[in-house]
Amino acid sequence: MNAVTPAKPAEKPTEPWRQRLIRSLLYGRNVDRAAKARARVGLAMLAFGAVYALIGGRLVMFAIGADAHGARRAAAQEVVATARPDIVDRNGAILATDVKASSLFGEPRRIIDKDEAIELLTATVPDLDEAEVRERLKTRKGFVWLKREITAKQQQDIHKLGIPGIGFLRENKRVYPTGNEVAHLIGLVNIDNQGIAGMEKWLDNQGLADLHRAGFATDRLQKPIELSVDLRVEHALRDELLKAKEKYHTKAASGIVSNVKTGEIVAMVSLPDFDPNNPKEAHDPDRINRLTTGVYEMGSTFKAFTLAMALDSGKINLNTSWDARGNLHYGKFTIHDSHPLGRFINTKEVFTFSSNIGAARIALGQGVEAHKAFLGKMGQLTRLRTELPESAAPLIPRRWGELNTVTIAFGQGMSVAPLQAVMGINALVNGGYLIPPTFMKRSESEAAAMAKRVIRTETSDKMRFLMRLNAEIGTAKTADVKGYYVGGKTGTSEKVINGRYAKKRVLNSFTAIMPCDDPKYQILIMLDEPQAIPETKGFITSGWNAVPTGGKVIERIAPLLGVEPRFDLPPSERLILAASRTTQ
């Protein structure tokens, strides 16, 4: 009988090792189906939970994202706002500084009811322009300015409204504690705190704006900018010019105080001026800086250049005679003197009597090319560049002939910026060195390194003598403040109106030097269209208004500048000329 062989059970298919690994990790070993089902349900719940968490997170991000953007904007704004350095005078007095102010912004995409927001905002801040606010909030932009530099009270009131999408940024606001005092020198900034005029613009041009954009300009990296101006002297000069402007009913008044040995500008005033805290005033075309932006015929002030040219050439001396017996006829033009002497006069008298005829003959004796070359050497034929961006090029004849030399010799037919003339006069009296003017502090050694000799020392001595002589016996007598050994030169220039010189509309100037035996400072006073008053006996020339104004300025500023008074000094013939001869 055949034995029955029992059937072998079917073998289970071998499970791939990858699946076994995954199953072991998910369920462990020896887990039944019920456990597997529960695990699957748990996994599904976890997946759905993750999806909902992701959606919720995105909603939260959308809700706070704009605020975070505003925070980042605020942080970036803080970097720029705190970066502008203080500007101080030579003694450390603050002329320009930064304060924090809040500005109002909106995020149109986040505002739910824009009409309601506009109504609430304009009711809370009446000076908001409703049409402008509506136009800005109706856009789809993420950020718009609504009002820059709001008050703390306005910020508090708007905050209480609780309007979503309306916020505030802490911005920098530039303030000028001295107001009008140094307006044309300091300049001003725009609403974004960027320099647009004066030293403020110079700062940006020096790389401050680039540092801002790069995020490297912070308060910790910058020191105050020290200027050469002395706020005390600036105040005294401006005060006297305001008085003169009112007294003589002038259209404008301006003045400069310059250190003749360093080229530093210690004070500069141009009236009418403006308050840089109120930028709208700065746009008035009548409030330009007449000392750097304006160019003018400087009148008899230019006779100083004419005489210095001739004396430096060695062709004439102080006692050379010049024919002033009658008018000088040149073609169809006639040159005459305001106070004709009707005789031969010497070089000293040409200066002290301010003779047009004498100056014209002296210039003709040197020749046209020599005249042009000398004025070029004195920096009068090209645009003067300083830290101030505002400057004007001189107006010179296109074709310079003998007639041009005749008129320019006494200050007509050529216009320069007054600061340009100051630079040249400094060279005539400081020993003969042309030094570029500066509004930054500069030492005498630094100035000497950039100085250029333009006339001989003995010529400079003679010019100082002539200026002092003019204060002793000439047109500058009313500016001879006792103790300060003042010297100077007057200038009365008829203004060109409709192509013709107007005798009753003049620009007066007075250039003063103190002390003349060892000059330290030059003072320029300019009065535009002064009127005759009883005190001037009907005269409008410089000696009746600009000169006495200069005397009052000197009386006030000399003690501030450390110039000690000295009395009973000998006349210029002995103190200046005699000393000059003994040193030669």
Buried (B, 14 or more C-beta within 10 A) or exposed (E): EEEEEEEEEEEEEEEEEEEEEEBEEEBEEEBEEEEEEEBEEEEEEEEEEEEEEEEEEEEEEEEEEBBEEBEEBBEEBBBBBBBBBBBBBBEEBBBBBBEEBBBBBBBBEBBEEBEEBBEBBBEBBEEBEEEEBBEBBBEEEBBBEBBBBBEEEBBEBBEEEEBBBBBBBBBBBBBBEBBBBBBBBBBBBEEEBBBBBBBBBBBBEEEBBEBBEEEEBEBEEBEBBBBBBBBBBBBBBBBBBBEBBEBBEBBBBBBBBBBBBBBBBBBBBBBBBBBBBEBEBBEEEEBBBBBBBBBBBBBBBBBBBBBBBBBBBEEBEBEBBBEBEEEBEBEEEEBEBEEBBEEEBBBBBBBBBBBBBBBBBBBBBBEBEBBBBBBEBBBBBEEBEBBBBBBBBBEBBEEBEBBBBBBBBBBBBBBBBBBBBBBBBBBBBBBBBBBBBBBBBBEEEBBEEEBEEBBBBBBBBBBBBBBBBBBBBBBBBBBBBEBBBBBBBBBBBBBEEEEEEEEEBBBBBBBBBBBBBBBBBBBBBBBBBBEBBEEBEEBBBBBBBBBBBBBBBBBBBBEBBEBEEEEEBEEBEEBBBEBBEEEE
